[in-house]
Each structure stands twice: as C-alpha cells, then as structure tokens.
C-alpha cells in the first residue's frame, strides 16, 4: 500500500514495487487508504506513506492503522 498526495510519487513507487513482484494499492489520501486498510489489513504486507498530506497526515493514518485488529 502506497499513500501519497503527489501523483508522480505514487506512480514511481507503484512502478518500482510492481516490478519487484508486489501487488500495489495506491491512494492519494489518508482517508481512502484507511478505509481500504481496515477491510484488507490481513493481506497488506507493506505500507509506505507520506507524512505531510492535506486533511489526514501520515502520522494520523499510521496511528489509526495500528489500532486495526
């Protein structure tokens, strides 16, 4: 899972990770990523997130992800 509000960063990270064999879910906002993470947390092995994003920043997203059972 890659979370970044910059489309160029998302595209680059998705390309690199896909080439390494990862199935990549990419999101341009913390809110959208968090909704998906809560549904699919068991199948997500790696999360890369931007710390500074509008509305919900990376620290807040990470705190919410860590609460997920």
Predicted model as a PDB file, atoms N, CA, C, CB and O in Angstrom, pLDDT in the B-factor column:
MODEL        1                                                                  
ATOM      1  N   UNK A   1       0.848  -1.159   0.000  1.00 95.00           N  
ATOM      2  CA  UNK A   1       0.000   0.000   0.000  1.00 95.00           C  
ATOM      3  C   UNK A   1       0.899   1.230   0.000  1.00 95.00           C  
ATOM      4  CB  UNK A   1      -0.968  -0.007   1.215  1.00 95.00           C  
ATOM      5  O   UNK A   1       1.793   1.369   0.835  1.00 95.00           O  
ATOM      6  N   UNK A   2       0.640   2.117  -0.958  1.00 96.00           N  
ATOM      7  CA  UNK A   2       1.386   3.367  -1.062  1.00 96.00           C  
ATOM      8  C   UNK A   2       0.387   4.515  -0.925  1.00 96.00           C  
ATOM      9  CB  UNK A   2       2.182   3.456  -2.422  1.00 96.00           C  
ATOM     10  O   UNK A   2      -0.638   4.551  -1.605  1.00 96.00           O  
ATOM     11  N   UNK A   3       0.707   5.446  -0.035  1.00 95.00           N  
ATOM     12  CA  UNK A   3      -0.185   6.573   0.224  1.00 95.00           C  
ATOM     13  C   UNK A   3       0.617   7.856   0.081  1.00 95.00           C  
ATOM     14  CB  UNK A   3      -0.838   6.473   1.642  1.00 95.00           C  
ATOM     15  O   UNK A   3       1.553   8.103   0.842  1.00 95.00           O  
ATOM     16  N   UNK A   4       0.245   8.669  -0.899  1.00 94.00           N  
ATOM     17  CA  UNK A   4       0.940   9.931  -1.135  1.00 94.00           C  
ATOM     18  C   UNK A   4       0.019  10.845  -1.923  1.00 94.00           C  
ATOM     19  CB  UNK A   4       2.285   9.708  -1.891  1.00 94.00           C  
ATOM     20  O   UNK A   4      -0.659  10.393  -2.846  1.00 94.00           O  
ATOM     21  N   UNK A   5      -0.015  12.114  -1.576  1.00 92.00           N  
ATOM     22  CA  UNK A   5      -0.877  13.054  -2.287  1.00 92.00           C  
ATOM     23  C   UNK A   5      -0.244  13.553  -3.583  1.00 92.00           C  
ATOM     24  CB  UNK A   5      -1.207  14.231  -1.393  1.00 92.00           C  
ATOM     25  O   UNK A   5      -0.895  14.268  -4.346  1.00 92.00           O  
ATOM     26  N   UNK A   6       0.999  13.194  -3.844  1.00 94.00           N  
ATOM     27  CA  UNK A   6       1.666  13.593  -5.084  1.00 94.00           C  
ATOM     28  C   UNK A   6       1.577  12.446  -6.093  1.00 94.00           C  
ATOM     29  CB  UNK A   6       3.156  13.984  -4.818  1.00 94.00           C  
ATOM     30  O   UNK A   6       2.131  11.369  -5.875  1.00 94.00           O  
ATOM     31  N   UNK A   7       0.876  12.694  -7.193  1.00 94.00           N  
ATOM     32  CA  UNK A   7       0.633  11.659  -8.197  1.00 94.00           C  
ATOM     33  C   UNK A   7       1.929  11.092  -8.782  1.00 94.00           C  
ATOM     34  CB  UNK A   7      -0.226  12.219  -9.314  1.00 94.00           C  
ATOM     35  O   UNK A   7       2.007   9.898  -9.073  1.00 94.00           O  
ATOM     36  N   UNK A   8       2.944  11.941  -8.955  1.00 95.00           N  
ATOM     37  CA  UNK A   8       4.212  11.470  -9.518  1.00 95.00           C  
ATOM     38  C   UNK A   8       4.888  10.475  -8.578  1.00 95.00           C  
ATOM     39  CB  UNK A   8       5.151  12.657  -9.797  1.00 95.00           C  
ATOM     40  O   UNK A   8       5.411   9.452  -9.022  1.00 95.00           O  
ATOM     41  N   UNK A   9       4.877  10.773  -7.294  1.00 94.00           N  
ATOM     42  CA  UNK A   9       5.483   9.864  -6.313  1.00 94.00           C  
ATOM     43  C   UNK A   9       4.742   8.532  -6.298  1.00 94.00           C  
ATOM     44  CB  UNK A   9       5.475  10.496  -4.902  1.00 94.00           C  
ATOM     45  O   UNK A   9       5.365   7.472  -6.246  1.00 94.00           O  
ATOM     46  N   UNK A  10       3.416   8.587  -6.343  1.00 95.00           N  
ATOM     47  CA  UNK A  10       2.622   7.357  -6.395  1.00 95.00           C  
ATOM     48  C   UNK A  10       2.987   6.513  -7.604  1.00 95.00           C  
ATOM     49  CB  UNK A  10       1.131   7.686  -6.423  1.00 95.00           C  
ATOM     50  O   UNK A  10       3.175   5.302  -7.490  1.00 95.00           O  
ATOM     51  N   UNK A  11       3.085   7.149  -8.752  1.00 96.00           N  
ATOM     52  CA  UNK A  11       3.383   6.424  -9.991  1.00 96.00           C  
ATOM     53  C   UNK A  11       4.755   5.758  -9.928  1.00 96.00           C  
ATOM     54  CB  UNK A  11       3.318   7.373 -11.192  1.00 96.00           C  
ATOM     55  O   UNK A  11       4.904   4.602 -10.325  1.00 96.00           O  
ATOM     56  N   UNK A  12       5.738   6.471  -9.440  1.00 96.00           N  
ATOM     57  CA  UNK A  12       7.104   5.923  -9.362  1.00 96.00           C  
ATOM     58  C   UNK A  12       7.165   4.748  -8.397  1.00 96.00           C  
ATOM     59  CB  UNK A  12       8.102   7.012  -8.924  1.00 96.00           C  
ATOM     60  O   UNK A  12       7.708   3.693  -8.724  1.00 96.00           O  
ATOM     61  N   UNK A  13       6.604   4.937  -7.204  1.00 95.00           N  
ATOM     62  CA  UNK A  13       6.633   3.863  -6.204  1.00 95.00           C  
ATOM     63  C   UNK A  13       5.851   2.644  -6.676  1.00 95.00           C  
ATOM     64  CB  UNK A  13       6.067   4.360  -4.870  1.00 95.00           C  
ATOM     65  O   UNK A  13       6.285   1.509  -6.476  1.00 95.00           O  
ATOM     66  N   UNK A  14       4.708   2.874  -7.296  1.00 96.00           N  
ATOM     67  CA  UNK A  14       3.910   1.750  -7.792  1.00 96.00           C  
ATOM     68  C   UNK A  14       4.686   0.974  -8.850  1.00 96.00           C  
ATOM     69  CB  UNK A  14       2.568   2.248  -8.371  1.00 96.00           C  
ATOM     70  O   UNK A  14       4.684  -0.257  -8.839  1.00 96.00           O  
ATOM     71  N   UNK A  15       5.345   1.676  -9.759  1.00 97.00           N  
ATOM     72  CA  UNK A  15       6.118   1.010 -10.815  1.00 97.00           C  
ATOM     73  C   UNK A  15       7.250   0.170 -10.217  1.00 97.00           C  
ATOM     74  CB  UNK A  15       6.695   2.052 -11.798  1.00 97.00           C  
ATOM     75  O   UNK A  15       7.433  -0.986 -10.597  1.00 97.00           O  
ATOM     76  N   UNK A  16       7.997   0.743  -9.298  1.00 96.00           N  
ATOM     77  CA  UNK A  16       9.124   0.027  -8.689  1.00 96.00           C  
ATOM     78  C   UNK A  16       8.646  -1.208  -7.937  1.00 96.00           C  
ATOM     79  CB  UNK A  16       9.900   0.952  -7.739  1.00 96.00           C  
ATOM     80  O   UNK A  16       9.203  -2.294  -8.100  1.00 96.00           O  
ATOM     81  N   UNK A  17       7.623  -1.043  -7.119  1.00 95.00           N  
ATOM     82  CA  UNK A  17       7.142  -2.163  -6.308  1.00 95.00           C  
ATOM     83  C   UNK A  17       6.493  -3.250  -7.166  1.00 95.00           C  
ATOM     84  CB  UNK A  17       6.144  -1.663  -5.264  1.00 95.00           C  
ATOM     85  O   UNK A  17       6.650  -4.440  -6.891  1.00 95.00           O  
ATOM     86  N   UNK A  18       5.772  -2.843  -8.194  1.00 95.00           N  
ATOM     87  CA  UNK A  18       5.155  -3.818  -9.100  1.00 95.00           C  
ATOM     88  C   UNK A  18       6.237  -4.638  -9.797  1.00 95.00           C  
ATOM     89  CB  UNK A  18       4.256  -3.107 -10.147  1.00 95.00           C  
ATOM     90  O   UNK A  18       6.102  -5.853  -9.940  1.00 95.00           O  
ATOM     91  N   UNK A  19       7.309  -3.976 -10.228  1.00 97.00           N  
ATOM     92  CA  UNK A  19       8.421  -4.684 -10.864  1.00 97.00           C  
ATOM     93  C   UNK A  19       9.095  -5.659  -9.906  1.00 97.00           C  
ATOM     94  CB  UNK A  19       9.444  -3.690 -11.391  1.00 97.00           C  
ATOM     95  O   UNK A  19       9.690  -6.643 -10.346  1.00 97.00           O  
ATOM     96  N   UNK A  20       9.011  -5.399  -8.603  1.00 93.00           N  
ATOM     97  CA  UNK A  20       9.600  -6.300  -7.600  1.00 93.00           C  
ATOM     98  C   UNK A  20       8.638  -7.405  -7.188  1.00 93.00           C  
ATOM     99  CB  UNK A  20      10.027  -5.511  -6.369  1.00 93.00           C  
ATOM    100  O   UNK A  20       8.960  -8.226  -6.329  1.00 93.00           O  
ATOM    101  N   UNK A  21       7.462  -7.424  -7.798  1.00 93.00           N  
ATOM    102  CA  UNK A  21       6.527  -8.513  -7.541  1.00 93.00           C  
ATOM    103  C   UNK A  21       5.407  -8.210  -6.559  1.00 93.00           C  
ATOM    104  CB  UNK A  21       7.270  -9.661  -7.050  1.00 93.00           C  
ATOM    105  O   UNK A  21       4.609  -9.093  -6.244  1.00 93.00           O  
ATOM    106  N   UNK A  22       5.336  -6.994  -6.079  1.00 91.00           N  
ATOM    107  CA  UNK A  22       4.260  -6.633  -5.154  1.00 91.00           C  
ATOM    108  C   UNK A  22       2.980  -6.306  -5.912  1.00 91.00           C  
ATOM    109  CB  UNK A  22       4.676  -5.438  -4.284  1.00 91.00           C  
ATOM    110  O   UNK A  22       3.025  -5.768  -7.018  1.00 91.00           O  
ATOM    111  N   UNK A  23       1.847  -6.632  -5.317  1.00 93.00           N  
ATOM    112  CA  UNK A  23       0.558  -6.109  -5.778  1.00 93.00           C  
ATOM    113  C   UNK A  23       0.373  -4.807  -5.011  1.00 93.00           C  
ATOM    114  CB  UNK A  23      -0.658  -7.142  -5.533  1.00 93.00           C  
ATOM    115  O   UNK A  23       0.353  -4.812  -3.780  1.00 93.00           O  
ATOM    116  N   UNK A  24       0.241  -3.707  -5.714  1.00 95.00           N  
ATOM    117  CA  UNK A  24       0.266  -2.383  -5.085  1.00 95.00           C  
ATOM    118  C   UNK A  24      -1.112  -1.736  -5.116  1.00 95.00           C  
ATOM    119  CB  UNK A  24       1.286  -1.477  -5.784  1.00 95.00           C  
ATOM    120  O   UNK A  24      -1.748  -1.633  -6.165  1.00 95.00           O  
ATOM    121  N   UNK A  25      -1.552  -1.307  -3.951  1.00 95.00           N  
ATOM    122  CA  UNK A  25      -2.752  -0.485  -3.829  1.00 95.00           C  
ATOM    123  C   UNK A  25      -2.250   0.934  -3.576  1.00 95.00           C  
ATOM    124  CB  UNK A  25      -3.725  -0.999  -2.663  1.00 95.00           C  
ATOM    125  O   UNK A  25      -1.529   1.175  -2.607  1.00 95.00           O  
ATOM    126  N   UNK A  26      -2.628   1.870  -4.441  1.00 95.00           N  
ATOM    127  CA  UNK A  26      -2.136   3.237  -4.274  1.00 95.00           C  
ATOM    128  C   UNK A  26      -3.301   4.187  -3.987  1.00 95.00           C  
ATOM    129  CB  UNK A  26      -1.363   3.696  -5.534  1.00 95.00           C  
ATOM    130  O   UNK A  26      -4.389   4.056  -4.548  1.00 95.00           O  
ATOM    131  N   UNK A  27      -3.038   5.140  -3.100  1.00 95.00           N  
ATOM    132  CA  UNK A  27      -4.055   6.082  -2.648  1.00 95.00           C  
ATOM    133  C   UNK A  27      -3.469   7.479  -2.572  1.00 95.00           C  
ATOM    134  CB  UNK A  27      -4.623   5.662  -1.284  1.00 95.00           C  
ATOM    135  O   UNK A  27      -2.312   7.670  -2.199  1.00 95.00           O  
ATOM    136  N   UNK A  28      -4.300   8.459  -2.937  1.00 93.00           N  
ATOM    137  CA  UNK A  28      -3.843   9.846  -2.875  1.00 93.00           C  
ATOM    138  C   UNK A  28      -4.338  10.578  -1.639  1.00 93.00           C  
ATOM    139  CB  UNK A  28      -4.289  10.586  -4.103  1.00 93.00           C  
ATOM    140  O   UNK A  28      -4.144  11.788  -1.514  1.00 93.00           O  
ATOM    141  N   UNK A  29      -4.980   9.851  -0.716  1.00 91.00           N  
ATOM    142  CA  UNK A  29      -5.402  10.458   0.548  1.00 91.00           C  
ATOM    143  C   UNK A  29      -5.389   9.419   1.660  1.00 91.00           C  
ATOM    144  CB  UNK A  29      -6.806  11.082   0.414  1.00 91.00           C  
ATOM    145  O   UNK A  29      -5.612   8.230   1.427  1.00 91.00           O  
ATOM    146  N   UNK A  30      -5.128   9.886   2.858  1.00 91.00           N  
ATOM    147  CA  UNK A  30      -5.116   9.002   4.012  1.00 91.00           C  
ATOM    148  C   UNK A  30      -6.471   8.404   4.307  1.00 91.00           C  
ATOM    149  CB  UNK A  30      -4.626   9.736   5.210  1.00 91.00           C  
ATOM    150  O   UNK A  30      -6.570   7.247   4.716  1.00 91.00           O  
ATOM    151  N   UNK A  31      -7.508   9.181   4.102  1.00 92.00           N  
ATOM    152  CA  UNK A  31      -8.864   8.715   4.403  1.00 92.00           C  
ATOM    153  C   UNK A  31      -9.243   7.502   3.541  1.00 92.00           C  
ATOM    154  CB  UNK A  31      -9.876   9.854   4.184  1.00 92.00           C  
ATOM    155  O   UNK A  31      -9.757   6.507   4.052  1.00 92.00           O  
ATOM    156  N   UNK A  32      -8.986   7.593   2.240  1.00 91.00           N  
ATOM    157  CA  UNK A  32      -9.296   6.480   1.341  1.00 91.00           C  
ATOM    158  C   UNK A  32      -8.457   5.253   1.669  1.00 91.00           C  
ATOM    159  CB  UNK A  32      -9.071   6.893  -0.114  1.00 91.00           C  
ATOM    160  O   UNK A  32      -8.965   4.132   1.674  1.00 91.00           O  
ATOM    161  N   UNK A  33      -7.199   5.460   1.935  1.00 94.00           N  
ATOM    162  CA  UNK A  33      -6.309   4.345   2.261  1.00 94.00           C  
ATOM    163  C   UNK A  33      -6.746   3.657   3.547  1.00 94.00           C  
ATOM    164  CB  UNK A  33      -4.863   4.833   2.392  1.00 94.00           C  
ATOM    165  O   UNK A  33      -6.730   2.430   3.638  1.00 94.00           O  
ATOM    166  N   UNK A  34      -7.129   4.434   4.517  1.00 93.00           N  
ATOM    167  CA  UNK A  34      -7.515   3.872   5.807  1.00 93.00           C  
ATOM    168  C   UNK A  34      -8.765   3.003   5.678  1.00 93.00           C  
ATOM    169  CB  UNK A  34      -7.754   4.990   6.823  1.00 93.00           C  
ATOM    170  O   UNK A  34      -8.849   1.942   6.298  1.00 93.00           O  
ATOM    171  N   UNK A  35      -9.723   3.442   4.887  1.00 92.00           N  
ATOM    172  CA  UNK A  35     -10.938   2.634   4.681  1.00 92.00           C  
ATOM    173  C   UNK A  35     -10.576   1.271   4.083  1.00 92.00           C  
ATOM    174  CB  UNK A  35     -11.942   3.380   3.750  1.00 92.00           C  
ATOM    175  O   UNK A  35     -11.082   0.238   4.521  1.00 92.00           O  
ATOM    176  N   UNK A  36      -9.712   1.281   3.098  1.00 93.00           N  
ATOM    177  CA  UNK A  36      -9.306   0.023   2.474  1.00 93.00           C  
ATOM    178  C   UNK A  36      -8.471  -0.813   3.424  1.00 93.00           C  
ATOM    179  CB  UNK A  36      -8.526   0.288   1.191  1.00 93.00           C  
ATOM    180  O   UNK A  36      -8.652  -2.028   3.502  1.00 93.00           O  
ATOM    181  N   UNK A  37      -7.565  -0.187   4.143  1.00 94.00           N  
ATOM    182  CA  UNK A  37      -6.709  -0.916   5.074  1.00 94.00           C  
ATOM    183  C   UNK A  37      -7.533  -1.649   6.127  1.00 94.00           C  
ATOM    184  CB  UNK A  37      -5.727   0.038   5.749  1.00 94.00           C  
ATOM    185  O   UNK A  37      -7.227  -2.790   6.472  1.00 94.00           O  
ATOM    186  N   UNK A  38      -8.563  -1.005   6.632  1.00 91.00           N  
ATOM    187  CA  UNK A  38      -9.403  -1.632   7.659  1.00 91.00           C  
ATOM    188  C   UNK A  38     -10.100  -2.882   7.127  1.00 91.00           C  
ATOM    189  CB  UNK A  38     -10.446  -0.635   8.171  1.00 91.00           C  
ATOM    190  O   UNK A  38     -10.351  -3.819   7.885  1.00 91.00           O  
ATOM    191  N   UNK A  39     -10.413  -2.904   5.833  1.00 92.00           N  
ATOM    192  CA  UNK A  39     -11.069  -4.065   5.224  1.00 92.00           C  
ATOM    193  C   UNK A  39     -10.079  -5.162   4.846  1.00 92.00           C  
ATOM    194  CB  UNK A  39     -11.843  -3.635   3.993  1.00 92.00           C  
ATOM    195  O   UNK A  39     -10.428  -6.342   4.849  1.00 92.00           O  
ATOM    196  N   UNK A  40      -8.836  -4.774   4.519  1.00 91.00           N  
ATOM    197  CA  UNK A  40      -7.885  -5.719   3.931  1.00 91.00           C  
ATOM    198  C   UNK A  40      -6.581  -5.852   4.707  1.00 91.00           C  
ATOM    199  CB  UNK A  40      -7.576  -5.307   2.534  1.00 91.00           C  
ATOM    200  O   UNK A  40      -5.592  -6.326   4.148  1.00 91.00           O  
ATOM    201  N   UNK A  41      -6.546  -5.460   5.947  1.00 89.00           N  
ATOM    202  CA  UNK A  41      -5.272  -5.398   6.673  1.00 89.00           C  
ATOM    203  C   UNK A  41      -4.513  -6.728   6.702  1.00 89.00           C  
ATOM    204  CB  UNK A  41      -5.522  -4.944   8.086  1.00 89.00           C  
ATOM    205  O   UNK A  41      -3.283  -6.736   6.734  1.00 89.00           O  
ATOM    206  N   UNK A  42      -5.230  -7.839   6.689  1.00 90.00           N  
ATOM    207  CA  UNK A  42      -4.563  -9.146   6.721  1.00 90.00           C  
ATOM    208  C   UNK A  42      -3.781  -9.451   5.452  1.00 90.00           C  
ATOM    209  CB  UNK A  42      -5.580 -10.231   6.947  1.00 90.00           C  
ATOM    210  O   UNK A  42      -2.859 -10.267   5.473  1.00 90.00           O  
ATOM    211  N   UNK A  43      -4.139  -8.805   4.347  1.00 90.00           N  
ATOM    212  CA  UNK A  43      -3.461  -9.102   3.083  1.00 90.00           C  
ATOM    213  C   UNK A  43      -2.457  -8.024   2.675  1.00 90.00           C  
ATOM    214  CB  UNK A  43      -4.485  -9.275   1.986  1.00 90.00           C  
ATOM    215  O   UNK A  43      -1.927  -8.057   1.564  1.00 90.00           O  
ATOM    216  N   UNK A  44      -2.197  -7.077   3.564  1.00 91.00           N  
ATOM    217  CA  UNK A  44      -1.245  -5.998   3.252  1.00 91.00           C  
ATOM    218  C   UNK A  44       0.044  -6.236   4.034  1.00 91.00           C  
ATOM    219  CB  UNK A  44      -1.850  -4.589   3.596  1.00 91.00           C  
ATOM    220  O   UNK A  44       0.033  -6.313   5.263  1.00 91.00           O  
ATOM    221  N   UNK A  45       1.153  -6.350   3.305  1.00 89.00           N  
ATOM    222  CA  UNK A  45       2.446  -6.644   3.913  1.00 89.00           C  
ATOM    223  C   UNK A  45       3.328  -5.418   4.107  1.00 89.00           C  
ATOM    224  CB  UNK A  45       3.172  -7.640   3.078  1.00 89.00           C  
ATOM    225  O   UNK A  45       4.244  -5.434   4.930  1.00 89.00           O  
ATOM    226  N   UNK A  46       3.059  -4.361   3.357  1.00 90.00           N  
ATOM    227  CA  UNK A  46       3.934  -3.199   3.374  1.00 90.00           C  
ATOM    228  C   UNK A  46       3.097  -1.936   3.192  1.00 90.00           C  
ATOM    229  CB  UNK A  46       5.020  -3.306   2.271  1.00 90.00           C  
ATOM    230  O   UNK A  46       2.209  -1.886   2.341  1.00 90.00           O  
ATOM    231  N   UNK A  47       3.388  -0.920   3.996  1.00 94.00           N  
ATOM    232  CA  UNK A  47       2.726   0.380   3.848  1.00 94.00           C  
ATOM    233  C   UNK A  47       3.800   1.451   3.745  1.00 94.00           C  
ATOM    234  CB  UNK A  47       1.755   0.672   5.047  1.00 94.00           C  
ATOM    235  O   UNK A  47       4.670   1.560   4.610  1.00 94.00           O  
ATOM    236  N   UNK A  48       3.730   2.239   2.679  1.00 94.00           N  
ATOM    237  CA  UNK A  48       4.610   3.392   2.510  1.00 94.00           C  
ATOM    238  C   UNK A  48       3.700   4.601   2.473  1.00 94.00           C  
ATOM    239  CB  UNK A  48       5.508   3.285   1.204  1.00 94.00           C  
ATOM    240  O   UNK A  48       2.811   4.692   1.626  1.00 94.00           O  
ATOM    241  N   UNK A  49       3.923   5.537   3.398  1.00 93.00           N  
ATOM    242  CA  UNK A  49       3.034   6.693   3.416  1.00 93.00           C  
ATOM    243  C   UNK A  49       3.773   7.994   3.587  1.00 93.00           C  
ATOM    244  CB  UNK A  49       2.029   6.550   4.506  1.00 93.00           C  
ATOM    245  O   UNK A  49       4.822   8.071   4.227  1.00 93.00           O  
ATOM    246  N   UNK A  50       3.193   9.010   2.993  1.00 90.00           N  
ATOM    247  CA  UNK A  50       3.703  10.376   3.071  1.00 90.00           C  
ATOM    248  C   UNK A  50       3.284  10.942   4.423  1.00 90.00           C  
ATOM    249  CB  UNK A  50       3.169  11.267   1.882  1.00 90.00           C  
ATOM    250  O   UNK A  50       2.132  10.782   4.825  1.00 90.00           O  
ATOM    251  N   UNK A  51       4.179  11.586   5.114  1.00 91.00           N  
ATOM    252  CA  UNK A  51       3.858  12.160   6.417  1.00 91.00           C  
ATOM    253  C   UNK A  51       3.033  13.432   6.276  1.00 91.00           C  
ATOM    254  CB  UNK A  51       5.134  12.450   7.196  1.00 91.00           C  
ATOM    255  O   UNK A  51       2.104  13.651   7.052  1.00 91.00           O  
ATOM    256  N   UNK A  52       3.356  14.267   5.305  1.00 88.00           N  
ATOM    257  CA  UNK A  52       2.661  15.550   5.145  1.00 88.00           C  
ATOM    258  C   UNK A  52       1.678  15.452   3.978  1.00 88.00           C  
ATOM    259  CB  UNK A  52       3.680  16.712   4.910  1.00 88.00           C  
ATOM    260  O   UNK A  52       2.064  15.453   2.809  1.00 88.00           O  
ATOM    261  N   UNK A  53       0.393  15.367   4.335  1.00 85.00           N  
ATOM    262  CA  UNK A  53      -0.682  15.331   3.341  1.00 85.00           C  
ATOM    263  C   UNK A  53      -1.813  16.214   3.841  1.00 85.00           C  
ATOM    264  CB  UNK A  53      -1.181  13.865   3.083  1.00 85.00           C  
ATOM    265  O   UNK A  53      -1.948  16.425   5.046  1.00 85.00           O  
ATOM    266  N   UNK A  54      -2.628  16.731   2.930  1.00 86.00           N  
ATOM    267  CA  UNK A  54      -3.769  17.533   3.358  1.00 86.00           C  
ATOM    268  C   UNK A  54      -4.786  16.673   4.116  1.00 86.00           C  
ATOM    269  CB  UNK A  54      -4.436  18.203   2.146  1.00 86.00           C  
ATOM    270  O   UNK A  54      -4.844  15.459   3.922  1.00 86.00           O  
ATOM    271  N   UNK A  55      -5.553  17.281   4.941  1.00 87.00           N  
ATOM    272  CA  UNK A  55      -6.605  16.653   5.758  1.00 87.00           C  
ATOM    273  C   UNK A  55      -6.018  15.674   6.758  1.00 87.00           C  
ATOM    274  CB  UNK A  55      -7.622  15.933   4.866  1.00 87.00           C  
ATOM    275  O   UNK A  55      -5.797  16.044   7.910  1.00 87.00           O  
ATOM    276  N   UNK A  56      -5.759  14.445   6.359  1.00 88.00           N  
ATOM    277  CA  UNK A  56      -5.257  13.421   7.272  1.00 88.00           C  
ATOM    278  C   UNK A  56      -3.814  13.098   6.916  1.00 88.00           C  
ATOM    279  CB  UNK A  56      -6.136  12.142   7.215  1.00 88.00           C  
ATOM    280  O   UNK A  56      -3.548  12.462   5.896  1.00 88.00           O  
ATOM    281  N   UNK A  57      -2.885  13.535   7.755  1.00 88.00           N  
ATOM    282  CA  UNK A  57      -1.471  13.307   7.507  1.00 88.00           C  
ATOM    283  C   UNK A  57      -1.041  11.890   7.836  1.00 88.00           C  
ATOM    284  CB  UNK A  57      -0.651  14.277   8.300  1.00 88.00           C  
ATOM    285  O   UNK A  57      -1.796  11.116   8.426  1.00 88.00           O  
ATOM    286  N   UNK A  58       0.175  11.563   7.449  1.00 88.00           N  
ATOM    287  CA  UNK A  58       0.696  10.225   7.624  1.00 88.00           C  
ATOM    288  C   UNK A  58       0.753   9.731   9.052  1.00 88.00           C  
ATOM    289  CB  UNK A  58       2.026  10.159   7.056  1.00 88.00           C  
ATOM    290  O   UNK A  58       0.483   8.558   9.311  1.00 88.00           O  
ATOM    291  N   UNK A  59       1.100  10.608   9.992  1.00 91.00           N  
ATOM    292  CA  UNK A  59       1.151  10.180  11.397  1.00 91.00           C  
ATOM    293  C   UNK A  59      -0.219   9.736  11.885  1.00 91.00           C  
ATOM    294  CB  UNK A  59       1.679  11.313  12.286  1.00 91.00           C  
ATOM    295  O   UNK A  59      -0.347   8.723  12.573  1.00 91.00           O  
ATOM    296  N   UNK A  60      -1.236  10.498  11.526  1.00 93.00           N  
ATOM    297  CA  UNK A  60      -2.602  10.155  11.941  1.00 93.00           C  
ATOM    298  C   UNK A  60      -3.058   8.854  11.279  1.00 93.00           C  
ATOM    299  CB  UNK A  60      -3.578  11.301  11.589  1.00 93.00           C  
ATOM    300  O   UNK A  60      -3.697   8.019  11.920  1.00 93.00           O  
ATOM    301  N   UNK A  61      -2.734   8.686  10.013  1.00 91.00           N  
ATOM    302  CA  UNK A  61      -3.072   7.450   9.306  1.00 91.00           C  
ATOM    303  C   UNK A  61      -2.407   6.266   9.993  1.00 91.00           C  
ATOM    304  CB  UNK A  61      -2.641   7.528   7.820  1.00 91.00           C  
ATOM    305  O   UNK A  61      -3.054   5.250  10.247  1.00 91.00           O  
ATOM    306  N   UNK A  62      -1.125   6.390  10.293  1.00 92.00           N  
ATOM    307  CA  UNK A  62      -0.398   5.301  10.947  1.00 92.00           C  
ATOM    308  C   UNK A  62      -1.011   4.963  12.304  1.00 92.00           C  
ATOM    309  CB  UNK A  62       1.079   5.673  11.116  1.00 92.00           C  
ATOM    310  O   UNK A  62      -1.191   3.786  12.617  1.00 92.00           O  
ATOM    311  N   UNK A  63      -1.327   5.949  13.100  1.00 93.00           N  
ATOM    312  CA  UNK A  63      -1.952   5.691  14.403  1.00 93.00           C  
ATOM    313  C   UNK A  63      -3.249   4.912  14.258  1.00 93.00           C  
ATOM    314  CB  UNK A  63      -2.219   7.004  15.132  1.00 93.00           C  
ATOM    315  O   UNK A  63      -3.517   3.992  15.032  1.00 93.00           O  
ATOM    316  N   UNK A  64      -4.060   5.282  13.261  1.00 91.00           N  
ATOM    317  CA  UNK A  64      -5.325   4.578  13.036  1.00 91.00           C  
ATOM    318  C   UNK A  64      -5.077   3.155  12.529  1.00 91.00           C  
ATOM    319  CB  UNK A  64      -6.199   5.353  12.032  1.00 91.00           C  
ATOM    320  O   UNK A  64      -5.798   2.232  12.909  1.00 91.00           O  
ATOM    321  N   UNK A  65      -4.072   2.969  11.679  1.00 91.00           N  
ATOM    322  CA  UNK A  65      -3.759   1.644  11.180  1.00 91.00           C  
ATOM    323  C   UNK A  65      -3.314   0.728  12.305  1.00 91.00           C  
ATOM    324  CB  UNK A  65      -2.687   1.723  10.113  1.00 91.00           C  
ATOM    325  O   UNK A  65      -3.678  -0.448  12.333  1.00 91.00           O  
ATOM    326  N   UNK A  66      -2.539   1.253  13.221  1.00 91.00           N  
ATOM    327  CA  UNK A  66      -2.050   0.437  14.335  1.00 91.00           C  
ATOM    328  C   UNK A  66      -3.164   0.021  15.282  1.00 91.00           C  
ATOM    329  CB  UNK A  66      -0.991   1.192  15.103  1.00 91.00           C  
ATOM    330  O   UNK A  66      -3.000  -0.942  16.032  1.00 91.00           O  
ATOM    331  N   UNK A  67      -4.278   0.713  15.267  1.00 88.00           N  
ATOM    332  CA  UNK A  67      -5.437   0.353  16.094  1.00 88.00           C  
ATOM    333  C   UNK A  67      -6.220  -0.805  15.498  1.00 88.00           C  
ATOM    334  CB  UNK A  67      -6.355   1.555  16.266  1.00 88.00           C  
ATOM    335  O   UNK A  67      -6.979  -1.466  16.207  1.00 88.00           O  
ATOM    336  N   UNK A  68      -6.045  -1.062  14.194  1.00 69.00           N  
ATOM    337  CA  UNK A  68      -6.805  -2.093  13.489  1.00 69.00           C  
ATOM    338  C   UNK A  68      -6.404  -3.461  13.984  1.00 69.00           C  
ATOM    339  CB  UNK A  68      -6.595  -1.993  11.973  1.00 69.00           C  
ATOM    340  O   UNK A  68      -5.219  -3.777  14.088  1.00 69.00           O  
ATOM    341  N   UNK A  69      -7.393  -4.264  14.286  1.00 60.00           N  
ATOM    342  CA  UNK A  69      -7.128  -5.664  14.756  1.00 60.00           C  
ATOM    343  C   UNK A  69      -6.984  -6.598  13.600  1.00 60.00           C  
ATOM    344  CB  UNK A  69      -8.254  -6.171  15.674  1.00 60.00           C  
ATOM    345  O   UNK A  69      -6.762  -7.793  13.796  1.00 60.00           O  
TER     346      UNK A  69                                                      
ENDMDL                                                                          
END                                                                             
